[in-house]
Amino acid sequence: RYSVETTVYVSRTAVANGWGTSLYNALFTELRNNSIHVAIGGITLPNPASIALHEKLGMTKVAHFKEVGYKFGKWLDVGYWQVQLNP
C-alpha cells in the first residue's frame, strides 16, 4: 500500500547487543500490521555495523549517493536499503 523511511538509533555503547535488531523487528511488525508495503533505510557511509544490521533483517542495497552529505568538514556518501514487508 505505502512505503516508509525508517530510522533506528542506538547508543554507541549499545552496538552489537541486539538492541537495533529488537527495535527493527518491533517496528517491522507494526508496519506489517498497518499494511506498509516497503520499508526504506538510509545509512551514512561507511558504516559496516549498520549495513550488517540492515542486511541481517533482509534489507538489500538499492542506491548509493556519493558526497551528498557534509559533516565535520567531510563529504559523506549515503546508501539506501529496502525490504518488502507486504506483497
C-alpha positions, 0 to 999 in steps of 0.5 A: 500500500505505502512505503516508509523511511525508517530510522533506528538509533542506538547508543554507541555503547549499545552496538552489537547487543541486539538492541537495533535488531529488537527495535527493527523487528518491533517496528517491522511488525507494526508496519506489517500490521498497518499494511506498509508495503516497503520499508526504506533505510538510509545509512551514512557511509561507511558504516559496516555495523549498520549495513550488517544490521540492515542486511541481517533483517533482509534489507538489500542495497538499492542506491548509493549517493556519493558526497551528498552529505557534509559533516565535520568538514567531510563529504559523506556518501549515503546508501539506501536499503529496502525490504518488502514487508507486504506483497 
